[in-house]
C-alpha cells in the first residue's frame, strides 16, 4: 500500500479564513459503524479495532451501545467489551445509552461519557424509541440529570434533521426546537444527523444557522447521495468544528434501505489535510486499520480513500 508521503501529494495547504484551524473527529465506527453489519464481529476483533483506531490518533471513539441486544445484537457484548477495554490515556470512549437502565450499566462499568439519541420527527421517534416526539424528551431528562450528577459528559444525537422517509422534508425550525430542548437539558454537544443521507449544503447552512450559536453543534452525515463531504464543508464554513465519521465508511440506517454508510473517516481526513485543517490523525495508520477491518467483514471498504491507497 502506497503511503500518502510516497504519493507525493500536497498536504496541509493553508485554509481559507472562513474555515476552522482544527476539527475534532468523533469516530463512530466501533458503534454506529458495526451495529448494522450482518457479519458477527467477535469481541477480540472489536477490542483490536478500538486499539488500532486509538493508535491512529483518534481521540474520541464511540465504543459501543447499551441498547437492548434484541434490537442491536451486534453490540450484545457491550459489558464484556468495556470490562476488557484497555483505555488509552487522552482518548474518550463514549457509549450510547437509551434510558436509565442503560445508564445504570454505564455507571457500573466506569463509563465517563455517554450519548443519548433523539428524533426531530414524530414518526422516527415512535419507530426508533417507541415514544412519541414529546415522550422522548421525558425519557431523556432523568438520564441526563443523573449522568451529570455523577460527573459524566452527555452528548445528544438528533436524527432525521434533513429528511425523514415517512414525513419527507423536515422544517428547519422543527429541528432547531428539538435540538434546543436536548441542549437545555444539559447536553454539552448536539450532533445533527442526516440519517438517510439526503442533505445538501444549502440545507446544512440553513439548519446550522437556525441555532445561532454553533459552538455546541456537531454534524453526522451519511453518503447516500454522495453529498457527505460537501455537506461537511458547508458545516465547517458555518462554524462547526466537530464532525462524526466512521472508519472505512462503515454503517447505515436500518430504516432507510438505500442509505449507505457514514462519512468515511479517511475521506474526511483527506479533505481536511488538503484544506490545512489540523485533526491529529495518521491517515496511513487509519487506512491500514480500515483495510484490516474490511478483511474481518469479508467485503471491500466503501471508503474512496481506502480504495485509492490500497489499490481497491
C-alpha positions in Angstrom: 0.0 0.0 0.0 1.5 3.3 -1.1 1.6 5.9 1.7 0.4 9.4 1.4 4.0 10.6 1.7 5.1 8.2 -1.1 2.4 9.5 -3.4 3.9 13.0 -3.1 0.6 14.7 -2.9 0.4 18.2 -1.3 -0.9 18.1 2.3 -2.0 20.7 4.8 -2.2 23.6 2.4 -3.3 26.9 4.0 -7.0 27.0 4.6 -9.2 29.9 3.8 -10.2 32.3 6.5 -13.8 31.1 6.9 -12.7 27.6 8.0 -11.6 26.4 11.5 -8.0 25.8 12.2 -8.7 22.4 13.9 -11.5 19.9 13.7 -12.4 17.2 16.3 -13.2 13.9 14.7 -15.8 11.9 16.6 -15.2 8.3 15.4 -18.4 6.2 15.4 -17.1 3.1 13.6 -17.0 0.8 16.6 -20.6 1.6 17.4 -22.7 3.1 14.6 -20.5 1.5 12.0 -20.6 -2.0 13.3 -24.1 -2.2 14.6 -25.7 -2.6 11.2 -23.2 -5.1 9.8 -24.6 -8.5 9.1 -21.3 -10.3 9.8 -21.0 -11.0 13.5 -17.8 -9.4 14.8 -16.1 -11.1 17.7 -15.2 -9.3 21.0 -11.5 -9.6 20.4 -11.8 -8.1 16.9 -13.8 -5.2 18.3 -11.2 -4.6 21.0 -8.4 -4.7 18.4 -10.3 -2.3 16.2 -10.6 0.2 19.1 -6.8 -0.3 19.8 -5.9 0.4 16.2 -8.1 3.5 15.9 -6.6 5.0 19.0 -3.1 4.2 17.7 -4.0 6.1 14.5 -4.5 9.3 16.6 -8.3 9.4 17.0 -9.1 10.7 20.5 -12.9 10.1 20.6 -14.0 6.5 19.9 -17.7 5.7 20.4 -17.1 2.3 21.8 -20.5 0.5 22.0 -24.1 0.9 22.9 -26.4 -0.2 25.8 -29.4 -0.6 23.6 -31.2 -3.9 24.3 -29.5 -6.8 22.5 -32.8 -7.8 20.8 -32.6 -4.6 18.8 -28.8 -4.4 18.2 -27.5 -8.0 18.5 -24.1 -7.0 17.1 -23.4 -5.0 20.3 -24.7 -7.5 22.8 -21.2 -7.9 24.2 -21.1 -4.2 25.4 -20.5 -5.1 29.1 -17.7 -7.5 28.2 -16.1 -5.1 25.8 -16.0 -2.2 28.3 -14.7 -4.6 31.1 -11.8 -5.7 28.8 -11.1 -2.4 27.1 -7.6 -1.1 27.5 -8.3 2.6 27.7 -5.5 4.7 26.2 -4.7 8.0 28.1 -6.2 11.0 26.4 -8.8 9.0 24.5 -12.5 9.2 25.3 -14.7 6.1 24.9 -18.3 7.3 25.0 -21.2 4.8 24.8 -24.8 5.2 23.6 -27.5 4.8 26.3 -31.2 4.8 25.5 -32.7 5.1 29.0 -31.9 4.9 32.8 -31.3 1.1 32.6 -28.6 1.8 30.1 -27.2 4.5 32.3 -27.1 2.0 35.2 -24.9 -0.3 33.2 -22.7 2.5 32.1 -22.1 3.7 35.6 -21.3 0.2 36.8 -18.6 -0.1 34.2 -16.9 3.2 34.9 -18.0 5.0 31.7 -17.2 8.7 31.7 -19.0 9.9 28.6 -22.4 8.9 27.2 -24.7 9.8 24.3 -28.5 9.9 24.0 -30.3 9.8 20.7 -33.4 11.6 19.9 -35.5 12.3 16.8 -36.6 15.5 15.1 -39.7 13.8 13.8 -42.7 12.1 15.4 -42.6 9.0 13.2 -39.0 8.2 13.7 -39.3 8.7 17.5 -42.0 6.1 17.6 -40.2 3.6 15.3 -36.8 4.0 16.9 -37.6 4.8 20.5 -41.2 3.5 20.9 -42.0 7.0 22.2 -43.9 10.0 20.8 -41.9 13.1 19.9 -42.6 14.7 23.3 -42.3 11.5 25.3 -38.7 11.0 24.1 -37.7 14.2 26.0 -39.4 13.0 29.2 -37.4 9.7 28.9 -34.1 11.6 28.4 -34.4 14.1 31.2 -33.7 11.8 34.1 -30.9 10.1 32.2 -29.1 13.5 31.6 -29.8 14.7 35.1 -28.4 11.6 36.8 -25.5 11.3 34.4 -24.4 14.9 35.0 -24.8 14.5 38.8 -22.4 11.5 38.5 -19.9 13.7 36.6 -20.5 12.2 33.2 -20.3 14.1 29.9 -23.5 13.8 27.9 -23.8 14.2 24.2 -27.1 14.3 22.3 -27.8 12.9 18.8 -30.7 14.3 16.8 -31.8 12.1 13.9 -33.8 13.0 10.8 -32.6 16.6 10.7 -32.7 17.0 6.9 -35.3 14.5 5.8 -37.5 11.6 7.1 -38.5 8.6 4.9 -42.1 8.8 6.2 -42.6 12.5 6.8 -40.4 13.9 4.0 -38.7 17.3 4.4 -38.3 18.3 8.0 -38.9 22.1 8.7 -35.7 23.8 9.9 -37.4 25.3 12.9 -38.7 21.9 14.0 -35.1 20.7 14.0 -33.9 23.7 15.9 -36.6 23.3 18.5 -35.8 19.7 19.1 -32.1 20.4 19.3 -32.6 23.2 21.8 -34.7 21.0 24.1 -31.8 18.5 24.2 -29.2 21.2 24.8 -31.3 22.8 27.5 -31.3 19.5 29.4 -27.6 20.0 29.9 -26.0 18.1 27.0 -22.6 19.5 26.2 -23.0 18.9 22.5 -25.7 18.2 19.8 -24.9 16.1 16.8 -27.2 16.9 13.8 -27.9 13.7 11.9 -28.6 13.3 8.2 -29.9 9.8 9.0 -30.9 8.9 5.4 -28.3 10.9 3.6 -30.5 13.3 1.8 -29.0 16.6 2.9 -27.5 19.2 0.6 -25.1 22.0 1.5 -27.8 24.7 1.4 -29.9 22.7 3.9 -26.9 22.3 6.1 -26.2 26.0 6.1 -29.9 26.7 7.0 -30.2 24.2 9.8 -26.9 25.1 11.4 -27.7 28.8 11.1 -31.0 28.3 12.8 -29.2 27.6 16.1 -27.3 30.9 16.1 -24.6 29.7 18.5 -22.8 26.8 16.7 -20.2 26.1 19.4 -22.2 23.1 20.8 -23.0 21.6 17.4 -21.6 18.6 15.6 -22.6 17.1 12.3 -23.2 13.4 11.3 -23.7 12.7 7.6 -24.5 9.6 5.6 -23.3 9.4 2.0 -26.4 8.0 0.2 -26.3 10.7 -2.5 -22.6 11.3 -2.4 -23.0 14.6 -0.5 -21.4 13.8 2.8 -18.1 15.7 2.2 -19.7 18.7 0.6 -22.2 18.9 3.5 -19.3 18.6 5.9 -17.5 21.5 4.2 -20.7 23.6 4.4 -20.9 22.9 8.1 -17.3 23.8 8.7 -17.8 27.1 6.8 -20.8 27.7 9.1 -18.5 27.4 12.2 -19.0 23.7 13.2 -15.7 22.1 14.5 -16.8 18.6 15.4 -17.6 16.0 12.7 -18.8 12.5 13.2 -17.3 9.9 10.8 -16.8 6.1 10.6 -13.5 4.4 9.8 -13.8 2.8 6.4 -17.3 4.3 5.9 -19.0 1.6 7.9 -22.6 1.9 8.9 -26.0 2.8 7.6 -29.6 3.3 8.6 -31.8 0.2 9.1 -34.9 2.4 8.5 -33.7 3.6 5.1 -32.7 0.7 2.9 -30.9 2.8 0.3 -28.9 4.7 2.9 -25.2 3.9 2.6 -22.7 4.2 5.3 -21.5 7.1 7.4 -19.0 9.6 6.1 -15.7 7.7 5.9 -13.1 9.0 8.3 -10.4 8.6 5.7 -12.3 10.6 3.2 -12.8 13.3 5.8 -9.1 13.3 6.8 -8.0 13.6 3.1 -10.2 16.7 2.7 -9.1 18.3 6.0 -5.4 17.7 5.0 -6.0 19.5 1.7 -7.6 22.4 3.5 -4.8 22.7 6.0 -7.1 21.9 8.9 -5.5 20.1 11.9 -7.1 16.9 13.2 -4.3 14.7 14.7 -5.0 11.6 12.7 -2.3 9.5 10.9 -4.0 8.7 7.6 -1.8 5.8 6.7 -2.4 4.1 10.0 -6.1 4.7 9.7 -6.2 3.3 6.2 -4.4 0.1 7.3 -6.9 -0.2 10.2 -9.9 0.1 7.9 -8.4 -2.3 5.3 -7.9 -4.8 8.1 -11.5 -4.4 9.4 -12.8 -4.9 5.8 -10.9 -8.2 5.8 -12.6 -9.2 9.0 -16.0 -8.4 7.5 -15.2 -10.1 4.2 -16.0 -7.2 2.0 -14.3 -4.2 0.5 -14.3 -0.9 2.3 -16.7 1.7 0.8 -14.2 4.5 1.6 -12.9 6.0 -1.6 -9.6 6.9 0.1 -9.1 3.4 1.4 -9.7 2.0 -2.0 -7.4 4.5 -3.6 -4.5 4.0 -1.2 -4.8 0.2 -1.1 -5.4 -0.3 -4.8 -9.0 -1.3 -4.3 
